[in-house]
Amino acid sequence: MTLGSAVYTQPAPAVDFTAFKTYYLDPQMEVWEDGTQKLPQPVGSTTVTTIQQQMIKYGYTQQATPPTGTNLPNADVGLRLVFLQSNFTYYVSSGYCSVYWAYYACWPGWAYAGSYSTGTVLMMMVDTRTGQIAPAPDNATVWATALYAVLRGSSLENSNQLNSAIVRAYDQSPYLKNSP
């Protein structure tokens, strides 16, 4: 089982964040379970609010109008979340001995001990001014964060821990401010 969570942030080299003034948050979170893509899920309302508060704090204005068709959002950067769920099952080795078989070693056995799920959330900020339609060019990602072990269970049910990790990611990234 995981104990605690970790937050990792990484800006792209030589990116001037003061050039970005507006953002668009994709309302759907991409979902992967044990390496298989699942149906997207909506980003929870409390998570949307947390991201909005952090982006406002750093000087960004939200563009809420979704892009149409294959057009890019009408914003300088786009934010997208990806939920990576991992399921683990663990067993313990046990054995039994019989007086009848006393001169042999005990027979090994396996018993189910339990299972758990953990989820990592990735959040990426992409420069949408490149004019490229998905897939974005390699140099379009300007910031990425990995929020390790912030969700448990089979859904996005632990929003408090996710939201706390998002705040930590922004706190670790003061360079995101778009004003000097």
PyMOL commands that set and color helices and strands:
alter all, ss='L'
color gray80, all
select helices_A, chain A and resi 17-19+45-57+128-130+138-140+159-171+174-176
alter helices_A, ss='H'
color red, helices_A
select strands_A, chain A and resi 6-11+22-25+28-33+36-42+61-62+77-96+107-127+141-152
alter strands_A, ss='S'
color yellow, strands_A
deselect
rebuild
show_as cartoon
